[in-house]
Amino acid sequence: MFQPLLIPLLLVALSLLGPRVMAGEILDALQRAAPQLEARALQGALQALQCAERGGASKAQRLAVIDYSRSSLERRLWVFDLTHRQLLQREFVAHGRQSGELLAEHFSNLPGSNQSSLGLFLGAESYSGRHGHSLRLDGLEPGLNDQARARALVIHGADYVAPAWAQKYGRMGRSLGCPAVQQEVIRVLVDQLKDGQYLFAWHPQMKADRYRDCTSVSVARSVE
């Protein structure tokens, strides 16, 4: 005789658990696709992305994750297809010249700092500039990376991001803060992330609970 009461309660419980279950499934699938990626980086990326979508951003199809805890000699940028839950690319990526030598250890949101920025970025428009085919980035985290466009932080190709450079100098070259990649992959990478896809840059300095209440992510300017 309690069944009529239990069914609505069960439906409410399932509706609340649904997003968590789905997020867990995506995390598990992407971890299987990229077992070398630091789990905390991937989890932070998905949490930040969920916050952006709750704030009104369009649902993501692709997500790039940079793990700046790894040295520049490692392929530390992963690009995922979220729809099919698979890995599309894994690439080398430079950090800012004032962020460190082999390892990135210092990060900034300030113009002129020549340091990399952390957090969630929106891939905006592609263009052809001084570095060739490039992608402008909008930082979605006030105080952490929201000066990205003012700083002209873009994804671009660079000759100093190449195995031959690393072999000669013992590390990849460094940018003025941009996540620069190999010339050979720039066009494909830009096309994967332009017009509303996402990039997340992570380092252990970021607090594990940063995205707990979603107050650190703001997409208002990007969805106007």
PyRosetta script that sets phi, psi and omega in degrees:
from pyrosetta import init, pose_from_sequence

init()
pose = pose_from_sequence("MFQPLLIPLLLVALSLLGPRVMAGEILDALQRAAPQLEARALQGALQALQCAERGGASKAQRLAVIDYSRSSLERRLWVFDLTHRQLLQREFVAHGRQSGELLAEHFSNLPGSNQSSLGLFLGAESYSGRHGHSLRLDGLEPGLNDQARARALVIHGADYVAPAWAQKYGRMGRSLGCPAVQQEVIRVLVDQLKDGQYLFAWHPQMKADRYRDCTSVSVARSVE")
pose.set_psi(1, -8.5)
pose.set_omega(1, 179.1)
pose.set_phi(2, -91.8)
pose.set_psi(2, -4.4)
pose.set_omega(2, -175.4)
pose.set_phi(3, -58.3)
pose.set_psi(3, -43.9)
pose.set_omega(3, 178.6)
pose.set_phi(4, -57.9)
pose.set_psi(4, -30.1)
pose.set_omega(4, 178.7)
pose.set_phi(5, -81.2)
pose.set_psi(5, -35.0)
pose.set_omega(5, -176.1)
pose.set_phi(6, -72.2)
pose.set_psi(6, -35.3)
pose.set_omega(6, -176.1)
pose.set_phi(7, -62.3)
pose.set_psi(7, -48.7)
pose.set_omega(7, 177.4)
pose.set_phi(8, -60.7)
pose.set_psi(8, -39.6)
pose.set_omega(8, 178.8)
pose.set_phi(9, -63.5)
pose.set_psi(9, -39.7)
pose.set_omega(9, 179.4)
pose.set_phi(10, -65.3)
pose.set_psi(10, -39.8)
pose.set_omega(10, 178.9)
pose.set_phi(11, -65.0)
pose.set_psi(11, -40.6)
pose.set_omega(11, 177.1)
pose.set_phi(12, -62.9)
pose.set_psi(12, -44.1)
pose.set_omega(12, 180.0)
pose.set_phi(13, -61.3)
pose.set_psi(13, -43.4)
pose.set_omega(13, -179.6)
pose.set_phi(14, -65.7)
pose.set_psi(14, -37.3)
pose.set_omega(14, 179.7)
pose.set_phi(15, -66.1)
pose.set_psi(15, -33.7)
pose.set_omega(15, 178.2)
pose.set_phi(16, -75.2)
pose.set_psi(16, -36.2)
pose.set_omega(16, -178.6)
pose.set_phi(17, -79.7)
pose.set_psi(17, -23.1)
pose.set_omega(17, -174.2)
pose.set_phi(18, -51.0)
pose.set_psi(18, -55.2)
pose.set_omega(18, 179.7)
pose.set_phi(19, -59.2)
pose.set_psi(19, -38.1)
pose.set_omega(19, 179.5)
pose.set_phi(20, -66.1)
pose.set_psi(20, -41.9)
pose.set_omega(20, 179.2)
pose.set_phi(21, -63.3)
pose.set_psi(21, -44.3)
pose.set_omega(21, 179.6)
pose.set_phi(22, -62.2)
pose.set_psi(22, -44.5)
pose.set_omega(22, 179.0)
pose.set_phi(23, -61.4)
pose.set_psi(23, -40.2)
pose.set_omega(23, 178.1)
pose.set_phi(24, -64.8)
pose.set_psi(24, -37.4)
pose.set_omega(24, 178.9)
pose.set_phi(25, -66.1)
pose.set_psi(25, -42.3)
pose.set_omega(25, 179.3)
pose.set_phi(26, -65.3)
pose.set_psi(26, -44.0)
pose.set_omega(26, 178.5)
pose.set_phi(27, -58.7)
pose.set_psi(27, -47.4)
pose.set_omega(27, -179.9)
pose.set_phi(28, -61.2)
pose.set_psi(28, -43.0)
pose.set_omega(28, -178.7)
pose.set_phi(29, -65.1)
pose.set_psi(29, -42.5)
pose.set_omega(29, -179.2)
pose.set_phi(30, -71.5)
pose.set_psi(30, -32.9)
pose.set_omega(30, 175.9)
pose.set_phi(31, -65.4)
pose.set_psi(31, -37.4)
pose.set_omega(31, 176.6)
pose.set_phi(32, -67.5)
pose.set_psi(32, -34.7)
pose.set_omega(32, -179.9)
pose.set_phi(33, -74.2)
pose.set_psi(33, -27.7)
pose.set_omega(33, -177.6)
pose.set_phi(34, -137.6)
pose.set_psi(34, 70.5)
pose.set_omega(34, -175.3)
pose.set_phi(35, -64.9)
pose.set_psi(35, -20.0)
pose.set_omega(35, -179.6)
pose.set_phi(36, -80.2)
pose.set_psi(36, -15.5)
pose.set_omega(36, -179.4)
pose.set_phi(37, -74.3)
pose.set_psi(37, 131.4)
pose.set_omega(37, 178.3)
pose.set_phi(38, -54.2)
pose.set_psi(38, 126.1)
pose.set_omega(38, -176.2)
pose.set_phi(39, -60.1)
pose.set_psi(39, -36.0)
pose.set_omega(39, -179.6)
pose.set_phi(40, -65.8)
pose.set_psi(40, -34.1)
pose.set_omega(40, 178.5)
pose.set_phi(41, -66.9)
pose.set_psi(41, -45.4)
pose.set_omega(41, -179.6)
pose.set_phi(42, -66.4)
pose.set_psi(42, -42.0)
pose.set_omega(42, 179.1)
pose.set_phi(43, -64.0)
pose.set_psi(43, -43.2)
pose.set_omega(43, 177.5)
pose.set_phi(44, -61.6)
pose.set_psi(44, -40.2)
pose.set_omega(44, 179.6)
pose.set_phi(45, -62.0)
pose.set_psi(45, -45.4)
pose.set_omega(45, -179.0)
pose.set_phi(46, -68.8)
pose.set_psi(46, -35.7)
pose.set_omega(46, 177.2)
pose.set_phi(47, -66.4)
pose.set_psi(47, -43.9)
pose.set_omega(47, 178.9)
pose.set_phi(48, -63.7)
pose.set_psi(48, -40.3)
pose.set_omega(48, 178.9)
pose.set_phi(49, -64.1)
pose.set_psi(49, -40.9)
pose.set_omega(49, 177.5)
pose.set_phi(50, -62.6)
pose.set_psi(50, -39.5)
pose.set_omega(50, 177.3)
pose.set_phi(51, -62.8)
pose.set_psi(51, -41.8)
pose.set_omega(51, 179.5)
pose.set_phi(52, -62.6)
pose.set_psi(52, -42.4)
pose.set_omega(52, -179.4)
pose.set_phi(53, -67.3)
pose.set_psi(53, -36.8)
pose.set_omega(53, 175.7)
pose.set_phi(54, -64.6)
pose.set_psi(54, -30.0)
pose.set_omega(54, -179.3)
pose.set_phi(55, -82.0)
pose.set_psi(55, 0.6)
pose.set_omega(55, 176.2)
pose.set_phi(56, 113.5)
pose.set_psi(56, -1.1)
pose.set_omega(56, 178.1)
pose.set_phi(57, -70.9)
pose.set_psi(57, 151.9)
pose.set_omega(57, 177.8)
pose.set_phi(58, -67.0)
pose.set_psi(58, 152.6)
pose.set_omega(58, -178.0)
pose.set_phi(59, -65.2)
pose.set_psi(59, 132.9)
pose.set_omega(59, -176.0)
pose.set_phi(60, -77.3)
pose.set_psi(60, 144.4)
pose.set_omega(60, 171.7)
pose.set_phi(61, -106.4)
pose.set_psi(61, -30.7)
pose.set_omega(61, -179.9)
pose.set_phi(62, -135.8)
pose.set_psi(62, 148.3)
pose.set_omega(62, -177.7)
pose.set_phi(63, -141.6)
pose.set_psi(63, 127.7)
pose.set_omega(63, 173.6)
pose.set_phi(64, -104.5)
pose.set_psi(64, 141.0)
pose.set_omega(64, -179.9)
pose.set_phi(65, -128.5)
pose.set_psi(65, 127.2)
pose.set_omega(65, 173.8)
pose.set_phi(66, -106.4)
pose.set_psi(66, 129.0)
pose.set_omega(66, 176.1)
pose.set_phi(67, -105.4)
pose.set_psi(67, 94.8)
pose.set_omega(67, -177.1)
pose.set_phi(68, -77.1)
pose.set_psi(68, 4.0)
pose.set_omega(68, 172.4)
pose.set_phi(69, -77.7)
pose.set_psi(69, -14.6)
pose.set_omega(69, 178.9)
pose.set_phi(70, -90.7)
pose.set_psi(70, 156.5)
pose.set_omega(70, 179.9)
pose.set_phi(71, -74.5)
pose.set_psi(71, 162.2)
pose.set_omega(71, -179.1)
pose.set_phi(72, -70.2)
pose.set_psi(72, -9.9)
pose.set_omega(72, 177.2)
pose.set_phi(73, -79.5)
pose.set_psi(73, -8.7)
pose.set_omega(73, -178.7)
pose.set_phi(74, -104.0)
pose.set_psi(74, 152.6)
pose.set_omega(74, 173.3)
pose.set_phi(75, -76.4)
pose.set_psi(75, 100.2)
pose.set_omega(75, -170.3)
pose.set_phi(76, -114.9)
pose.set_psi(76, 17.4)
pose.set_omega(76, 174.7)
pose.set_phi(77, -121.9)
pose.set_psi(77, 121.7)
pose.set_omega(77, 179.0)
pose.set_phi(78, -113.4)
pose.set_psi(78, 140.5)
pose.set_omega(78, 175.4)
pose.set_phi(79, -120.5)
pose.set_psi(79, 125.8)
pose.set_omega(79, -175.7)
pose.set_phi(80, -113.8)
pose.set_psi(80, 144.8)
pose.set_omega(80, 166.1)
pose.set_phi(81, -92.6)
pose.set_psi(81, 109.1)
pose.set_omega(81, -176.0)
pose.set_phi(82, -75.6)
pose.set_psi(82, -27.5)
pose.set_omega(82, -179.7)
pose.set_phi(83, -66.3)
pose.set_psi(83, -45.8)
pose.set_omega(83, -178.7)
pose.set_phi(84, -99.5)
pose.set_psi(84, -1.5)
pose.set_omega(84, 176.0)
pose.set_phi(85, 54.8)
pose.set_psi(85, 54.0)
pose.set_omega(85, -179.3)
pose.set_phi(86, -139.2)
pose.set_psi(86, 160.5)
pose.set_omega(86, 179.2)
pose.set_phi(87, -85.7)
pose.set_psi(87, 129.7)
pose.set_omega(87, 179.5)
pose.set_phi(88, -98.9)
pose.set_psi(88, -42.3)
pose.set_omega(88, -176.6)
pose.set_phi(89, -147.6)
pose.set_psi(89, 153.0)
pose.set_omega(89, 167.3)
pose.set_phi(90, -138.6)
pose.set_psi(90, 121.0)
pose.set_omega(90, -167.6)
pose.set_phi(91, -134.1)
pose.set_psi(91, 162.1)
pose.set_omega(91, 167.8)
pose.set_phi(92, -74.2)
pose.set_psi(92, 149.9)
pose.set_omega(92, 175.9)
pose.set_phi(93, -149.7)
pose.set_psi(93, 138.1)
pose.set_omega(93, -179.0)
pose.set_phi(94, -84.0)
pose.set_psi(94, 159.9)
pose.set_omega(94, 169.5)
pose.set_phi(95, -118.5)
pose.set_psi(95, 171.8)
pose.set_omega(95, -177.3)
pose.set_phi(96, -65.9)
pose.set_psi(96, 148.3)
pose.set_omega(96, -175.6)
pose.set_phi(97, -65.7)
pose.set_psi(97, -24.7)
pose.set_omega(97, 177.0)
pose.set_phi(98, -95.5)
pose.set_psi(98, 5.7)
pose.set_omega(98, 175.9)
pose.set_phi(99, -85.5)
pose.set_psi(99, -22.1)
pose.set_omega(99, -179.5)
pose.set_phi(100, 152.0)
pose.set_psi(100, 178.0)
pose.set_omega(100, 179.5)
pose.set_phi(101, -89.1)
pose.set_psi(101, -94.2)
pose.set_omega(101, 179.1)
pose.set_phi(102, -73.6)
pose.set_psi(102, -35.4)
pose.set_omega(102, -179.3)
pose.set_phi(103, -113.6)
pose.set_psi(103, 144.8)
pose.set_omega(103, 173.2)
pose.set_phi(104, -86.0)
pose.set_psi(104, 121.5)
pose.set_omega(104, -177.1)
pose.set_phi(105, -127.2)
pose.set_psi(105, -13.8)
pose.set_omega(105, -177.3)
pose.set_phi(106, -127.6)
pose.set_psi(106, 136.5)
pose.set_omega(106, -175.3)
pose.set_phi(107, -135.5)
pose.set_psi(107, 150.5)
pose.set_omega(107, -176.2)
pose.set_phi(108, -152.1)
pose.set_psi(108, 158.0)
pose.set_omega(108, 173.8)
pose.set_phi(109, -109.7)
pose.set_psi(109, 3.8)
pose.set_omega(109, -171.2)
pose.set_phi(110, -89.9)
pose.set_psi(110, 134.1)
pose.set_omega(110, 172.6)
pose.set_phi(111, -57.8)
pose.set_psi(111, 138.7)
pose.set_omega(111, 179.5)
pose.set_phi(112, 83.3)
pose.set_psi(112, -1.6)
pose.set_omega(112, -178.2)
pose.set_phi(113, -75.5)
pose.set_psi(113, -24.2)
pose.set_omega(113, -176.4)
pose.set_phi(114, 57.0)
pose.set_psi(114, 29.5)
pose.set_omega(114, 176.8)
pose.set_phi(115, -113.7)
pose.set_psi(115, 155.0)
pose.set_omega(115, 174.7)
pose.set_phi(116, -71.5)
pose.set_psi(116, 158.7)
pose.set_omega(116, 175.0)
pose.set_phi(117, -115.4)
pose.set_psi(117, 151.1)
pose.set_omega(117, 179.8)
pose.set_phi(118, -103.2)
pose.set_psi(118, 172.5)
pose.set_omega(118, 173.3)
pose.set_phi(119, 99.1)
pose.set_psi(119, -165.5)
pose.set_omega(119, -173.4)
pose.set_phi(120, -94.5)
pose.set_psi(120, 130.5)
pose.set_omega(120, 177.9)
pose.set_phi(121, -121.5)
pose.set_psi(121, 149.8)
pose.set_omega(121, 172.4)
pose.set_phi(122, -100.0)
pose.set_psi(122, 128.2)
pose.set_omega(122, 173.2)
pose.set_phi(123, -72.5)
pose.set_psi(123, 120.5)
pose.set_omega(123, -176.0)
pose.set_phi(124, -100.4)
pose.set_psi(124, -126.9)
pose.set_omega(124, -174.8)
pose.set_phi(125, -89.6)
pose.set_psi(125, 146.7)
pose.set_omega(125, 172.7)
pose.set_phi(126, -88.6)
pose.set_psi(126, 155.6)
pose.set_omega(126, -179.4)
pose.set_phi(127, -159.5)
pose.set_psi(127, 168.6)
pose.set_omega(127, 175.4)
pose.set_phi(128, -111.1)
pose.set_psi(128, 117.7)
pose.set_omega(128, -176.6)
pose.set_phi(129, -132.2)
pose.set_psi(129, -153.1)
pose.set_omega(129, -176.0)
pose.set_phi(130, -63.5)
pose.set_psi(130, -24.9)
pose.set_omega(130, 178.2)
pose.set_phi(131, -101.5)
pose.set_psi(131, 11.7)
pose.set_omega(131, -177.9)
pose.set_phi(132, 85.1)
pose.set_psi(132, -147.2)
pose.set_omega(132, -178.2)
pose.set_phi(133, -63.6)
pose.set_psi(133, 123.4)
pose.set_omega(133, -173.2)
pose.set_phi(134, -142.7)
pose.set_psi(134, 167.4)
pose.set_omega(134, -179.2)
pose.set_phi(135, -132.8)
pose.set_psi(135, 123.0)
pose.set_omega(135, 176.2)
pose.set_phi(136, -75.3)
pose.set_psi(136, 146.8)
pose.set_omega(136, -178.7)
pose.set_phi(137, -120.2)
pose.set_psi(137, 138.9)
pose.set_omega(137, 171.7)
pose.set_phi(138, -111.5)
pose.set_psi(138, 122.8)
pose.set_omega(138, 177.3)
pose.set_phi(139, -77.4)
pose.set_psi(139, 133.7)
pose.set_omega(139, -175.1)
pose.set_phi(140, -104.4)
pose.set_psi(140, 7.7)
pose.set_omega(140, -177.1)
pose.set_phi(141, -122.0)
pose.set_psi(141, 103.2)
pose.set_omega(141, -179.0)
pose.set_phi(142, -54.3)
pose.set_psi(142, 131.1)
pose.set_omega(142, 179.1)
pose.set_phi(143, 84.9)
pose.set_psi(143, -17.7)
pose.set_omega(143, -178.6)
pose.set_phi(144, -106.4)
pose.set_psi(144, -43.6)
pose.set_omega(144, -178.0)
pose.set_phi(145, -150.2)
pose.set_psi(145, 11.8)
pose.set_omega(145, -173.8)
pose.set_phi(146, -73.5)
pose.set_psi(146, -1.2)
pose.set_omega(146, 173.7)
pose.set_phi(147, -94.9)
pose.set_psi(147, 12.2)
pose.set_omega(147, -175.1)
pose.set_phi(148, -56.4)
pose.set_psi(148, -46.7)
pose.set_omega(148, -178.6)
pose.set_phi(149, -70.0)
pose.set_psi(149, -39.6)
pose.set_omega(149, 177.5)
pose.set_phi(150, -63.2)
pose.set_psi(150, -32.2)
pose.set_omega(150, 178.4)
pose.set_phi(151, -83.8)
pose.set_psi(151, -4.5)
pose.set_omega(151, -176.6)
pose.set_phi(152, 59.1)
pose.set_psi(152, 40.9)
pose.set_omega(152, 174.0)
pose.set_phi(153, -77.5)
pose.set_psi(153, 117.8)
pose.set_omega(153, -177.2)
pose.set_phi(154, -137.0)
pose.set_psi(154, 158.7)
pose.set_omega(154, 169.7)
pose.set_phi(155, -87.1)
pose.set_psi(155, 123.5)
pose.set_omega(155, 179.6)
pose.set_phi(156, -146.3)
pose.set_psi(156, 163.6)
pose.set_omega(156, 176.0)
pose.set_phi(157, -84.1)
pose.set_psi(157, 152.2)
pose.set_omega(157, -179.7)
pose.set_phi(158, -149.2)
pose.set_psi(158, 138.3)
pose.set_omega(158, 178.6)
pose.set_phi(159, -65.5)
pose.set_psi(159, -23.3)
pose.set_omega(159, -178.4)
pose.set_phi(160, -82.8)
pose.set_psi(160, 0.4)
pose.set_omega(160, 172.0)
pose.set_phi(161, -106.9)
pose.set_psi(161, 88.5)
pose.set_omega(161, -174.9)
pose.set_phi(162, -163.4)
pose.set_psi(162, 145.5)
pose.set_omega(162, 178.5)
pose.set_phi(163, -55.6)
pose.set_psi(163, -36.5)
pose.set_omega(163, -179.5)
pose.set_phi(164, -64.3)
pose.set_psi(164, -39.4)
pose.set_omega(164, 177.3)
pose.set_phi(165, -64.3)
pose.set_psi(165, -44.6)
pose.set_omega(165, -179.1)
pose.set_phi(166, -63.4)
pose.set_psi(166, -39.0)
pose.set_omega(166, 179.0)
pose.set_phi(167, -65.1)
pose.set_psi(167, -35.5)
pose.set_omega(167, -178.2)
pose.set_phi(168, -76.7)
pose.set_psi(168, -40.1)
pose.set_omega(168, -171.8)
pose.set_phi(169, -110.1)
pose.set_psi(169, -6.0)
pose.set_omega(169, 179.2)
pose.set_phi(170, 81.4)
pose.set_psi(170, 3.9)
pose.set_omega(170, 176.6)
pose.set_phi(171, -165.3)
pose.set_psi(171, 164.9)
pose.set_omega(171, 172.0)
pose.set_phi(172, -73.2)
pose.set_psi(172, 159.3)
pose.set_omega(172, 172.8)
pose.set_phi(173, -68.1)
pose.set_psi(173, 170.4)
pose.set_omega(173, -175.9)
pose.set_phi(174, -123.9)
pose.set_psi(174, 152.9)
pose.set_omega(174, -176.5)
pose.set_phi(175, -100.7)
pose.set_psi(175, -170.7)
pose.set_omega(175, 172.9)
pose.set_phi(176, -92.7)
pose.set_psi(176, 16.8)
pose.set_omega(176, -179.6)
pose.set_phi(177, 127.1)
pose.set_psi(177, -15.1)
pose.set_omega(177, -179.1)
pose.set_phi(178, -73.4)
pose.set_psi(178, 146.0)
pose.set_omega(178, 171.5)
pose.set_phi(179, -80.6)
pose.set_psi(179, 78.6)
pose.set_omega(179, -177.7)
pose.set_phi(180, -78.2)
pose.set_psi(180, 147.1)
pose.set_omega(180, -177.1)
pose.set_phi(181, -130.3)
pose.set_psi(181, 178.2)
pose.set_omega(181, 177.8)
pose.set_phi(182, -62.2)
pose.set_psi(182, 144.2)
pose.set_omega(182, 178.0)
pose.set_phi(183, -59.6)
pose.set_psi(183, -33.9)
pose.set_omega(183, -174.6)
pose.set_phi(184, -67.2)
pose.set_psi(184, -20.4)
pose.set_omega(184, -174.3)
pose.set_phi(185, -114.5)
pose.set_psi(185, -3.2)
pose.set_omega(185, -170.4)
pose.set_phi(186, -61.6)
pose.set_psi(186, -43.3)
pose.set_omega(186, -176.0)
pose.set_phi(187, -63.8)
pose.set_psi(187, -44.9)
pose.set_omega(187, 179.3)
pose.set_phi(188, -64.2)
pose.set_psi(188, -43.0)
pose.set_omega(188, -178.5)
pose.set_phi(189, -63.4)
pose.set_psi(189, -46.1)
pose.set_omega(189, 179.2)
pose.set_phi(190, -60.8)
pose.set_psi(190, -43.3)
pose.set_omega(190, -179.4)
pose.set_phi(191, -66.2)
pose.set_psi(191, -27.0)
pose.set_omega(191, 176.9)
pose.set_phi(192, -71.2)
pose.set_psi(192, -32.0)
pose.set_omega(192, -168.9)
pose.set_phi(193, -111.8)
pose.set_psi(193, -7.8)
pose.set_omega(193, -176.2)
pose.set_phi(194, -71.9)
pose.set_psi(194, 163.2)
pose.set_omega(194, 172.5)
pose.set_phi(195, 58.1)
pose.set_psi(195, 44.2)
pose.set_omega(195, 168.7)
pose.set_phi(196, 107.4)
pose.set_psi(196, 14.7)
pose.set_omega(196, 172.4)
pose.set_phi(197, -96.5)
pose.set_psi(197, -176.5)
pose.set_omega(197, -165.6)
pose.set_phi(198, -130.9)
pose.set_psi(198, 149.9)
pose.set_omega(198, 173.2)
pose.set_phi(199, -127.6)
pose.set_psi(199, 134.1)
pose.set_omega(199, 177.3)
pose.set_phi(200, -125.2)
pose.set_psi(200, 124.0)
pose.set_omega(200, 178.6)
pose.set_phi(201, -107.4)
pose.set_psi(201, 126.5)
pose.set_omega(201, -172.9)
pose.set_phi(202, -124.1)
pose.set_psi(202, 150.0)
pose.set_omega(202, 172.0)
pose.set_phi(203, -150.6)
pose.set_psi(203, 150.8)
pose.set_omega(203, 180.0)
pose.set_phi(204, -57.5)
pose.set_psi(204, -16.2)
pose.set_omega(204, 176.3)
pose.set_phi(205, -62.7)
pose.set_psi(205, -23.1)
pose.set_omega(205, -178.0)
pose.set_phi(206, -73.8)
pose.set_psi(206, 136.4)
pose.set_omega(206, -178.9)
pose.set_phi(207, -71.2)
pose.set_psi(207, 141.9)
pose.set_omega(207, -176.5)
pose.set_phi(208, -63.6)
pose.set_psi(208, -28.8)
pose.set_omega(208, -176.7)
pose.set_phi(209, -100.2)
pose.set_psi(209, 20.5)
pose.set_omega(209, -175.1)
pose.set_phi(210, -57.6)
pose.set_psi(210, -34.5)
pose.set_omega(210, -173.5)
pose.set_phi(211, -106.0)
pose.set_psi(211, 19.9)
pose.set_omega(211, -175.6)
pose.set_phi(212, -60.8)
pose.set_psi(212, -45.8)
pose.set_omega(212, -176.8)
pose.set_phi(213, -111.5)
pose.set_psi(213, 5.9)
pose.set_omega(213, 174.9)
pose.set_phi(214, 67.5)
pose.set_psi(214, 10.3)
pose.set_omega(214, -179.3)
pose.set_phi(215, -74.5)
pose.set_psi(215, -14.8)
pose.set_omega(215, -177.3)
pose.set_phi(216, -83.8)
pose.set_psi(216, -11.0)
pose.set_omega(216, -177.2)
pose.set_phi(217, -111.5)
pose.set_psi(217, 130.9)
pose.set_omega(217, 178.0)
pose.set_phi(218, -134.1)
pose.set_psi(218, 122.9)
pose.set_omega(218, -179.8)
pose.set_phi(219, -110.5)
pose.set_psi(219, 9.8)
pose.set_omega(219, -173.3)
pose.set_phi(220, -55.1)
pose.set_psi(220, -47.7)
pose.set_omega(220, -176.2)
pose.set_phi(221, -68.9)
pose.set_psi(221, -30.3)
pose.set_omega(221, -175.4)
pose.set_phi(222, -80.3)
pose.set_psi(222, -21.1)
pose.set_omega(222, -177.8)
pose.set_phi(223, -107.0)
pose.set_psi(223, 6.9)
pose.set_omega(223, 178.5)
pose.set_phi(224, -66.2)
pose.dump_pdb("model.pdb")
